[in-house]
Amino acid sequence: MDWLLNVLDPTWWLTVLGAFATVGVLAIVFAETGLLLGFFLPGDSLLVAAGIFSSASVAYGMGIEPLSFPVLVLGTPLCAIAGAQLGHFLGARFGRRMFDKPESRLFRREHVDRAEEFFEKFGPAKAVVLARFVPIVRTFMNPVAGVLEMTTRRFFVWNVVGGVVWTESLLVLGHHLGNRVDPRRIDGYILPGVLLIVLVSLIPIFAEVVKRRRRASRAVLVPTGEHHRLPAGPEGP
C-alpha cells in the first residue's frame, strides 16, 4: 500500500521529479485525462500543489526547485485538452471494445458505467465540462463521449472550456496559497485547498440534480390528457 499512497500524493511526485517537476506535471495531466490507466494519478491535488510550489519560498523550503508558473498556466490546459481529445478519439475509433477487458485492481467496469450515467444525466456539453472536477469520471468521460458518438467538433469546444477552467482555477488557487502562507505550515493547506475547490465544483452538479428532480415532480403533479379533465355539468333545458 505504501507505493499506492505515494502515487496518490502530489508532494511525493513533485519531490521525486525534482528539477523536472514542471514537465512532470504536464505529463501527468495528459496521462490522467487521455489514458485510461491514468485515472489513479493525482489530478486536482497535483494542480493545487503545483501552484503552491511555484512559489520560490515554499519550494526551497521543501528542498525542490520552484515550478515555472507561466509554463504551468500555458501548458497544463493544453495537455488537459490534448489528453481528453485523445481519449475521445480512442472511444470513437474503437467503441466499446476498449472497455472489454477483465476486471483488475486498476480497471473497474463501474468506472465506465459511472461516466456513462454522468453523460446521460447532464447531457454532452455539461457532462464534458463538469466531469473535469470529478476524479475518475474525468478520465473515462472522454472515451465514453466518443463511444456515444458526440461529434469531434462539439467535444472539442466543451473540452477546451472544461480544460481551461479546471486547470487554471486550481493552479491560481495553489499559487495564491503559496504566496500567502507560512512555508513551514504549507502541508496543512494542500488538502483543505483541494477539498474546497472540489466542493465548489460540485455545486453546479447538485444544482442540476435538484433542478431535474423538481422538473420531474412538477411533471407528475400537473395533470395532462383528457382523463384528467373535470366532468361536465348537467346540460340545461
N, C-alpha and C positions, 0 to 999 in steps of 0.2 A: 504493500500500500504506500510505502514511502515514495516510490517513483511516481505514483499517480498524484499524490499530494504536491510533489514538486512540479509536475507538468501543469497542474491547475493554478499554481502560484505565480502571478505575474512578476513578482520581485525576483523569484528564482530565475526566471527566463532572462530578465534584464541583467542580473548579476553574471550568469553563465555566458551570455553573449558578449558582455564587456564592451569593447570598442566597436563591435558590430551590432550593438543593440538596436540602433535606428533601422538598419537594414533588416534585422531580425523581426522587428515589429511589423514591418511591411510584408515580409514573407508569411508571418503567422496570420495576419489579417486576410491575405489572399487565400491561404490554405483553409482557414476556418470557414470562409464563405464560398469557396469554389470546389473543395474536395470533401467528399462525404466523410472520410475518416478524420477530417479536421474538426468535427463538431465538438470534440473533447478539449480542444485548445482554448485558452482564455481569450475572450473577446472584449467584453465590456470592461472587465477589471484590468486587462492589459492596456487598453487605450487610456484609462484614467491614470494608471501607473506610469505610462509613457509620458503623459502630460506632466505629471508630478516630477519625474526625473529629468525633464527638460530644464528644470531649474538647477543651475550650477551648484548652489549651496547644498541642495538635497542630494544631488548625485555624488558630489565629492564626499559628503558625509556618509554615504553608503559605500564608498570606495569604488565607484564606477565613473566612466566618462559621461558628461551630460549628453542627453539625446538632442538632436537638432530639431527644435520646434518647427521652423519653417519647412524642413523636409517632411516632417510628420504631417503638417497641415496640408501640404500638397500631395504627398504620396499615399497616405492611408485611404482617402476617399477613392483615389484611382485604383488602388489594389482591391478595395472592397467592391467597387463596381466591376472591375475585370474578373474577380473571382466569381461573383454572382452570375455574370454573363456566361462564364464557362459552365457553371452548374446548370443554367437554363439550356445551353446548347446540348450538354450531355443528356439532359432529360428529354429534349425534343428529338435528339438523334437516336437514342437507344430505348426510349419509352420505359415501360415498367420492368423491362429485363434487367435494368441496372439495379433494381431493388430486389431481384430474385436471388438472394444469397442466404445461406444458412445463418441462423441466429448465433451470435458470438458475444463475447464480453463487450466488444465495441459496437457491433451493429445490432440494432433492435428494430423490428418491424414497426413497433409502436411509434418510433420517431417519425417514420414516413406517414403513418396514419394521422398523427398529430398535426403535421404540416398540411396534409390534405384537408383535414377538418378546418384548420385555420383559414385556408384558401377559400373553401366553400362558405364559411361563415361570414367573412368580411368582404368577399369579392376580390378579384385580381389586384386592383390598384392598391386598396387599403392593406391587403394582406402582405404585399411585397414591401411596403413601407414599414408597417407595424412589426413585421417579423424580424426586422433588424434589431429590435430591442428585446427579443425573446431568445435566450440561449437554446441551442439545438434546432429550434424551429427555423432560425435564420439560415442554417446550413442546408436543411432539407427542403426549405421552401423553393429555392431556385430550381433544382431539377424537377420538383413537383409541378411548378408553373410550366415548365417545358413539356412534361408529360400530359398535362391538362390543356395543352395547346394554346397557351397565352402567346400571342404573337411576339416575335423578337422586338419589333419596334415599340410596342406598348410596354413590354417588360423593361426595355432599356430606359424609357422615360422615368418610370417609377423606381427603377433600380438606382438611377442617378439621384433622385430625390432622397430616397431612403439611405443610400450610402453616404451622401454628404452630411445629412442631418445627424446620422448615427455617429460617424467618426468625429466630426468637428465638435459636436456638443460634449462628448466625453473627453476629448483632448483639451478643450478650453477649460472644462471643469477641473481636470487634473492640473493644468498649468496654473490656474488661479490658486488652487490649494498649495502647490509647490512654492509659489512666490509669497505666500502669506502666513505660513505656519512654521513653527519651530522644527528645523530639520531633525532634531533628536526625537521628536514625537510623531514623525510622519507616518509610521506604521499604523498608528491609531486612526488615521484619516483615510487610508486607502479603502478599506472595506465599507465604512459609512458612506463615503462618496459614491461607491459603486451602487450600494443599496438605494441611495437617494435617487440616482438617475434612473435606475430600474423601476422604482415606484412611480416616478414622474412619467416614464414612458408607458406604463401600464394604464394610466388614466384614460387615454383615448380608447383603449380596448374595453375597459369596464364601461365607459360611456356608451360605446356601440352596443354592447351586450344589453345594457339597460334599455336603450332605445328600441332594440329589436323586440325585447320582451313586452314593452309597453305597446308596441305596434301590434304584436300578436294578441295581446289581451283585448285591445280595442276591436280587433277583427272578430273576436269571439263574442264580445258583448253587443256590438252593433248588429241589429237584425237585418238580414238581407233576404230577398226572394219573396215569392208570393205567399208562402206558407206562414210568414211572419206578420202579415197584414191583419189588422183588426177586422172582425166580421162586420159586414154591412148591417145597418139598422133595418127595421121593417119598412117595407115600401108604403108610401102614402096611398090614400084612396084614389 
